[in-house]
Amino acid sequence: MSPIWKRKPVVGVGIGVGILGAFALALRHRSRHSDRGRIPDEISPAIFATRVANTSLGDFVYHVCGSGMPLVFLHGMFLGASSYEWSKVYTRFAMDREVIAPDLIGYGESERPSTPLDPDEHVQSLAEFLRSVCPHRPAILVASGLTSQVALLLAAKHPELIARLILFLPTRLQDSSQAQTMGLVSGSMIPGVGRFIYHRHTSRPPFIRAWLSRTGYSNPENLAQETVEVLASSSQQYGAEHAILGLLKNRKKYAASHRLSDIMAPAHILWPARAPAFPLSEATTLVRQLPKTSLEVLNDCSAFAPMETPGILVRSLTHWLDGDLAENLPA
């Protein structure tokens, strides 16, 4: 299985995709299968360059802008997931840092293998990715949802790559209500039927709108048509079903609890108060287990706050990152 790369102009201030990078991207486009619909340009802001990074487990498509300490935004794992989840947030931080927003392997515009990656493979692919795009520079990771567990494992296994962690809703998806909030709706265990239901029902805009309105957003009126279109387009790309159907079977493997004591990087947890499927007790338990951590409850945020109320996330991240920036300024 091979993915499709979109073609879009990239307008930047002092940045752009190099000739070699553009040539490589064009060659990849020619060699990929046809997709099931074009991914809208809104998946990434125009001022960000779109590039490709190769790893042994697949190719990442990522968006980058700015210079300075790397700040990497990792989207969660849910139906139609991609770097779009953070796109209304990460643009605000490119003035002081190098902002990097990849699509994980299996999601968005990155490679979508027929055999989905397990947690250890996601850790390996991200370690290779970080060494490629920000060599010799530890990054601040901002991760959401189930991907937060991958970020924690990455910090435990490769501490040299991580300066700090910011984790939004670092859940383990422990029950069916939490999985349903993330759009992970069981289809059928009969071979082929699950894929049929995925393509004919769960990846379609009507289902995505109903799912987010019912369980994902705290206020359905905040759900933009653009968001529905981007998630539907991402979920309908060639091979996108493999990651989601695999996650339905293996989501409980995404747990970093056995490695938490090994994590020395400071961690800041952002927990949405308007996500009823996710009790605050999960966050307080994690705080007790991590050696260096702090907790902030976001009273007006849902499970999809980066898309529903990005301004709140921007303010919270700015407050935390400004303190980090001050610590790293020369005397």
C-alpha positions in Angstrom: 0.0 0.0 0.0 1.2 3.4 -0.9 -0.4 6.8 -0.2 -1.2 9.8 -2.3 0.5 13.1 -1.8 -1.5 16.2 -2.5 -0.3 19.1 -4.7 -0.7 22.6 -3.3 1.2 25.8 -3.5 3.1 26.8 -0.3 3.4 30.5 0.4 6.1 31.3 3.0 8.0 34.1 4.6 11.6 33.2 4.1 10.8 29.5 3.8 9.7 27.2 1.0 10.2 23.7 -0.3 13.6 23.2 -1.9 13.9 22.2 -5.5 15.1 18.7 -4.5 12.3 18.3 -2.0 9.7 19.4 -4.5 11.2 17.0 -7.1 11.1 14.1 -4.7 7.5 14.9 -3.8 6.5 15.0 -7.4 8.1 11.6 -8.1 6.3 10.1 -5.1 3.0 11.6 -6.4 3.5 9.8 -9.7 4.1 6.4 -8.0 1.2 6.4 -5.6 -2.2 4.9 -5.9 -5.2 7.1 -6.7 -6.9 8.4 -3.5 -10.6 8.6 -2.7 -10.8 12.4 -2.8 -8.5 15.3 -2.5 -7.4 16.4 0.9 -8.4 20.0 1.4 -5.7 22.6 1.5 -7.0 23.6 5.0 -5.1 20.6 6.4 -2.1 23.0 6.8 -1.7 26.8 6.9 -0.3 28.4 3.7 2.8 29.8 5.4 4.0 26.4 6.3 6.2 24.3 3.9 5.1 20.8 3.2 7.9 18.2 3.2 8.6 14.5 3.3 10.8 12.6 5.8 11.8 9.0 5.2 11.9 6.4 7.9 12.4 2.6 7.9 8.7 2.2 8.7 7.3 4.6 6.2 7.4 8.2 4.9 6.1 11.1 7.0 4.5 14.1 5.4 5.0 17.1 7.7 4.5 20.9 7.8 7.2 23.2 9.0 7.8 26.9 9.6 10.0 29.1 11.8 13.4 28.7 13.4 14.7 28.0 16.9 14.0 25.3 19.4 11.9 22.5 17.7 8.2 22.4 18.8 6.6 19.3 17.4 2.8 18.9 17.4 1.5 15.3 17.3 -2.1 14.6 16.5 -4.2 12.0 18.2 -5.5 8.7 16.9 -9.1 9.0 15.8 -11.3 8.7 12.8 -9.9 11.1 10.1 -6.9 12.1 12.2 -4.1 14.2 10.8 -2.0 17.2 11.7 -5.1 19.3 10.9 -6.1 18.7 14.5 -3.5 21.3 15.7 -3.5 23.5 12.7 -5.5 26.3 14.4 -3.0 26.3 17.3 0.5 25.7 16.0 0.6 28.6 13.6 0.8 31.0 16.6 4.2 29.7 17.7 6.3 29.9 14.6 7.7 33.3 15.4 9.9 32.0 18.3 10.4 28.4 17.4 10.7 25.9 14.6 7.2 24.4 14.5 6.8 20.9 13.0 3.5 19.2 12.5 3.7 15.7 11.0 1.0 13.2 10.0 1.7 10.0 11.8 2.4 6.9 9.7 -1.0 5.5 8.7 -2.8 8.8 9.0 -3.4 12.0 6.9 -1.0 12.3 4.0 1.8 10.1 5.4 2.3 6.5 4.2 -0.6 4.2 5.1 0.7 0.7 5.3 -1.7 -2.3 5.1 -0.3 -3.6 8.4 -0.8 -0.8 11.0 2.0 0.2 13.3 1.9 -1.0 16.9 3.0 1.4 19.7 6.6 0.4 19.6 6.8 0.9 15.9 5.2 4.3 16.2 8.0 5.1 18.8 10.6 3.9 16.4 9.2 5.8 13.4 9.0 9.0 15.5 12.5 8.6 16.8 13.8 8.3 13.3 11.7 11.3 12.2 13.0 13.5 14.9 16.6 12.6 14.2 16.0 13.5 10.6 14.1 16.8 10.9 15.8 18.2 14.0 19.1 16.5 14.4 21.1 17.1 17.6 18.3 19.3 19.0 15.9 17.9 21.6 12.3 18.9 20.9 9.3 20.0 22.9 6.5 17.5 22.0 2.9 18.6 22.1 0.7 15.4 21.8 -2.9 14.6 22.1 -5.1 11.7 23.0 -3.8 8.2 22.5 -0.6 9.6 20.8 0.3 11.0 24.2 1.1 7.4 25.3 3.4 7.1 22.3 5.1 10.4 23.3 5.6 9.1 26.8 7.1 5.9 25.6 9.4 7.9 23.2 10.6 10.0 26.1 11.3 6.9 28.2 13.2 5.1 25.4 14.9 8.1 23.8 15.4 10.8 26.4 18.0 12.6 24.3 15.3 13.5 21.8 12.8 15.1 24.1 13.3 18.4 26.0 9.7 18.6 27.4 6.3 17.2 27.0 2.9 18.9 26.8 0.1 16.3 26.8 -3.5 17.1 26.0 -5.9 14.5 27.2 -3.3 11.7 27.6 -5.8 9.0 27.7 -5.5 5.2 27.3 -9.0 4.7 25.9 -9.9 2.3 28.7 -13.6 1.7 27.8 -16.0 1.8 24.9 -17.4 5.2 25.7 -13.9 6.7 25.4 -13.3 4.9 22.1 -16.6 6.1 20.8 -15.7 9.7 21.7 -12.7 9.3 19.4 -14.9 7.9 16.5 -13.7 4.4 17.0 -17.0 2.6 16.4 -16.9 -1.2 16.2 -18.0 -2.6 12.9 -17.8 -6.4 12.5 -15.2 -9.0 13.2 -16.2 -10.8 10.0 -13.3 -10.3 7.5 -14.1 -7.7 5.0 -17.3 -6.5 6.6 -15.5 -4.0 8.9 -13.9 -2.4 5.9 -17.2 -2.3 4.1 -18.9 -0.5 7.0 -15.9 1.9 7.3 -16.0 2.9 3.6 -19.8 3.0 3.3 -20.7 4.6 6.7 -18.2 5.7 9.3 -15.8 7.5 7.0 -18.6 9.6 5.4 -19.4 13.2 6.3 -22.8 12.5 7.8 -21.4 10.0 10.3 -18.4 12.3 11.1 -20.7 15.3 11.7 -23.1 13.2 13.9 -20.2 11.7 15.9 -18.4 15.0 16.7 -21.7 16.8 17.5 -22.8 14.0 19.8 -19.7 13.0 21.7 -16.7 15.0 20.5 -17.6 18.7 20.8 -19.0 20.3 23.9 -21.1 22.6 21.7 -22.2 21.3 18.3 -22.6 24.8 17.0 -18.8 25.1 17.1 -18.4 22.3 14.6 -17.2 23.9 11.3 -18.0 22.4 7.9 -14.3 22.7 7.1 -13.5 20.3 10.0 -16.1 17.7 8.8 -14.7 17.9 5.2 -11.1 17.6 6.3 -11.7 14.6 8.6 -13.9 12.9 6.0 -11.3 13.5 3.2 -8.5 12.1 5.4 -10.5 9.1 6.5 -11.3 8.2 2.8 -7.8 8.2 1.5 -6.4 5.0 0.1 -5.5 2.7 2.9 -6.7 5.0 5.7 -8.9 2.3 7.1 -6.0 0.1 8.1 -4.8 2.3 10.9 -8.3 2.8 12.3 -9.5 -0.8 12.1 -6.2 -1.9 13.6 -6.6 0.6 16.4 -10.0 -0.8 17.2 -8.5 -4.1 17.9 -5.3 -3.0 19.6 -6.0 0.3 21.4 -5.4 -1.2 24.8 -1.8 -1.9 23.9 -1.2 1.9 23.9 -0.1 2.2 27.5 3.1 3.8 28.9 2.4 3.0 32.6 5.3 0.5 32.8 7.8 3.1 31.7 6.6 6.3 33.4 9.2 6.2 36.2 11.9 6.3 33.5 10.8 9.7 32.1 13.0 12.5 33.2 11.7 15.2 30.8 9.2 17.6 32.5 5.6 17.1 31.5 2.6 19.4 31.6 -0.8 17.8 31.3 -3.8 19.7 29.9 -7.1 18.0 30.8 -10.4 19.1 29.2 -13.2 19.4 31.8 -16.0 19.1 29.2 -15.1 15.6 28.1 -17.4 13.5 30.2 -16.1 10.1 29.1 -12.7 11.1 30.5 -12.7 11.6 34.3 -10.2 13.8 35.9 -9.0 10.9 38.0 -7.1 9.6 35.0 -5.0 12.8 34.9 -4.3 12.9 38.7 -3.2 9.2 38.5 -0.8 10.1 35.8 0.5 13.1 37.7 1.4 10.8 40.7 3.2 8.4 38.4 5.4 10.8 36.4 8.5 12.1 38.2 8.3 15.7 36.9 4.8 16.8 36.0 2.1 19.5 36.4 -1.6 19.5 35.7 -3.9 22.2 34.2 -7.6 21.6 33.9 -9.2 23.4 31.0 -12.8 24.2 32.1 -14.2 25.2 28.8 -12.6 22.5 26.6 -13.8 19.2 25.1 -11.9 16.2 23.9 -11.4 18.0 20.6 -10.4 21.4 22.0 -7.6 21.9 19.4 -10.3 22.1 16.8 -13.3 23.4 18.8 -11.7 26.0 21.0 -8.2 26.6 19.7 -7.9 30.0 21.4 -8.0 28.4 24.8 -5.2 26.0 23.9 -3.1 28.8 22.4 -3.4 30.8 25.7 -2.5 27.8 27.8 0.5 26.8 25.6 1.7 30.4 25.4 1.8 30.7 29.2 3.7 27.5 29.6 6.0 27.9 26.6 6.9 31.6 27.5 8.2 30.3 30.8 10.3 27.7 28.9 11.6 30.3 26.5 12.6 32.6 29.3 14.6 29.7 30.9 16.5 29.2 27.7 17.4 32.8 26.9 21.0 33.8 27.4 21.9 35.7 30.5 
